[in-house]
């Protein structure tokens, strides 16, 4: 099985925090789907502030790798460490505070009944305890994310009313509002990860 190729370079924030601090680490990780392993024996370390490109053919495991890092796919062997903590021991909201994922394209109809502002605010849920609703600080963070991605003018529109490109910007804003330690985005031919300390 031919796996993805990984390359890394320093990015903005590379010198924030201790030098060489590892944020994401995979140790001899195997993951995939029932009856179909996709990644086998993969080891990888990503330092704070690095840009990481994951390149490979269709079906080569690029998306599975990111879905495993976000714990959407559970590894069948090996370890995934997020900021030195075993991801298997973390709740999904805790994982979401470490890693945010912007999908290549949202599932058809998923969240179509929500407004842009409601969708971006969903990025704050990993930071809310219990049934607490988003407060003023969460709204301010969501506003900043919408401004950064240029979707403020759509704030009251439903996702179903947006073009594909506009909806993609909303999902980027949602991930920015999540304020994870790392942000992953999928592309048609490659995947990249930007790891940086949130402000």
N, C-alpha and C positions, 0 to 999 in steps of 0.2 A: 504494500500500500504506500502510495506517495503522499507524504504529508505536506503541509504548508511550509514556505520558507519565511523566516523571520529576520528582519534587519532593524537596527535601532540607531538613533542619533539624538544628541542632546536637544532639548527644546526650551521654550520659555519656562522659567521656574526650575531649571535643572539644578540650580545651586541653592534652592530653598531647602531648608532642613539639612540634616547631616549628609555629608558627601557620600555618594554611592548608596544612599538609603533605598532598600528594595521595597516596593509597594505591592507588586504582584509577583508571586513565585509559584511555578509549577514544578513538582518533583516526580519524575517518572510516571506521568499521568496518562491514563487510558480512559477514553470516553467515546460515546457514540449512542446508538439507538438499539433497541432489542434485536438481537441477531445480526447487527451490523456495526462492529467497532469502526470508528472513523479516525481517532487519534490513538496511537499506541506508544507508550514509553516516552512521552514528550516532557522535556525539562526546559524551563525558560525563566529568566529573571528580568523584571522590568523596574528600572530605577525611577525615582521621582523626577519629573520634568522631562522624561524621554519621549520622543516621537518614535513609535514602533510601527513599521509596515509589515503586514503579513500578506505574502503573495503566493498564489498557487492556482492551479487549474480549477475549473468548476468541479464541485464534488471532492475537492482536495482536503477539506476540513477547516477552512478559514472561519466560516460562520459557526461551526460546531465549537471551535476553540473559544470564540468570544462568548457564545452561549454558555459554555462551561465555566468561564471566568465569572460570568454573571449568575451562575448557579441555576440557570434555566435547565441545563443538562447536568446531571450528576455524574461525576467520574466513577467508573467501576473499579479503578485501582489508582494508586498514587495519591499525591496530596496537592491541594490548592491552598496557598497561604495568601491572605490579604493583609498587608501591613504587619506581617509576622504572625497573624492569627489563623488558625485552621478554619477554613471556610465552612467545613462540615459542622462546626460548633456554633456558627453564627445564625441568627434569624435572618429571614429574607429582607426585612427592613434594614438590618445592620449591613448586609451585603450591599444593599442599594446605596448606603452612605459611602461605600468604598468605590463602587463601579456603576457608571451610568452607560446605557446602550442606546444609540440612535440607530434604528433598523434601516435597512436598505429601502424598504417600503412597508408601510403599515398594512396589517391584514385588512382586506376589503371590508368596509363597514365597521371596523373596530373603532368604537368611540365616536362614531359619526354623529351621535345625538348630543354630544357635548360641545360647548362653545370653546373658542380658542383659549380664553382666560381660564375656564374650568380645566382644560387639558393641561395647560402649563402649571397650574396649581397642583395637579396630581404629582408633580415632581417633588413637592414638599412633604408628601405623606410619610416617607421614611424618617422624617424628623419630628413627626407628631406622635405624642404618647397617648395610648388608649384611643378614645373616641374624640379627642380634641380636634376642633375645627381649625383651619388655618387662621392665624391672627394677622395683625397689622404688619409684623415683621415678615411673615410669609408672603403677604400680598406685595410688599415692597420688593422682595427678592424676585417674585414672579414678574413684576413690572420691569425690573432691570433686565431680566432674561428676554422679555418680549421686545424691549427697546433694542437690545444687542442684536436680535435677529430680525428686526424690522417688521414685526407682526402686530404692533400695537393697534394699527388701524383696523385689524380684523378681530379684535378682542371679543366682540359680541356676536360674531358670525359662527355658525355651526361648522364643524370640520367637513361635513358633507357638502358644504357650499364652496370649499376651497379647491384650487388646482392642486395637482400633485406636488409641484414645487413649493407652493405656499404651505401645504400640510407638512412637508418635510421640515420647513423652517420652524413650524410649531413644535414638532417633536424634538428638534434641536433645543428650542427654548425650554421645553419640559426637562430635558436632561441637564441644562445649565441651572435651572431652578433647583434641581436635585442636589447640586453642589457636591458631587462625589469626588473622591481623591483621584479617580481616573475616569476618562471619558472615551468610549469606544464608538466608532462609527463604521458601518459596513458600506462598501461600494461594490459596483458590479464586478470589477476585476481585482480589487484588493481591499484590505481592511487596515485601518490605522487606529492607533491608540495614543491619546495624549494624557500623560500623567503629570498632574501638578497639584500643589496644595491650594485648596479653595481660599479665596480672599475673605 
